[in-house]
Amino acid sequence: MRLVSGTAPTACSRRACPRRTILQARCYTTSTWDSPIATSDEVTHLKSKFQAYASQIPRPTSSQEQINLSGWMRTETMPQLLAHLHNTEPRTRRASHAMYAWRLRPSASGNSLLLGSSNGGEAGAGERLERLLELGHCENVALVVFRWYGGVKLGSDRWRCISAVAKEALERGGYLGPREDTVVRNNDPGRKRRK
């Protein structure tokens, strides 16, 4: 999937990030990471660059890891994914910030979900990515966003750029869950009509 001229711009490209550097969209696997990795386009705003990667989380192999999934994610899976990205995408090693979040359903029949994140030096970024995974109804997904600092402080614009690339990676990977429409206002009998 590539951005095509005439495509509606994202909130980030419209407001905070007027220039988008378009790289080839990829979704790939390698021998060091079994699950496909979806990649967003790179977004550039005031010399800072942002790019996101999303992948399905592989299932733990031993029953011991099943018991402590949160620890397994922090100590094995996420470092393995980051190392894989550093090896396959060498420029990610030079990133100023590597923030990530993951959301995991421990068992197919369970109702509980485990969340985890790391700010990667960008205060509040991990929690924001967790919330994005939650709102997107993503399950068994890891999301990593890299930022290359360009020398200019972005303020709140950085959140728009982080969210835009993260959403794009999740969409490209097909990790966004079904949307739940909770309110239908057209059939509300108590609703007053305007004249």
QUICORGI-V44866 format. One record per helix or strand of 3 or more residues. SS is the DSSP state (hx for helix, st for strand). FROM is the first residue (numbers start at 1). TO is the last residue. Records with the same first field share a line. If there is no record, write none. Layout:
SS = FROM-TO / FROM-TO
This chain:
hx = 11-16 / 63-67 / 69-88 / 90-94 / 125-135 / 157-173
st = 19-21 / 37-39 / 42-45 / 48-56 / 97-104 / 114-118 / 141-148
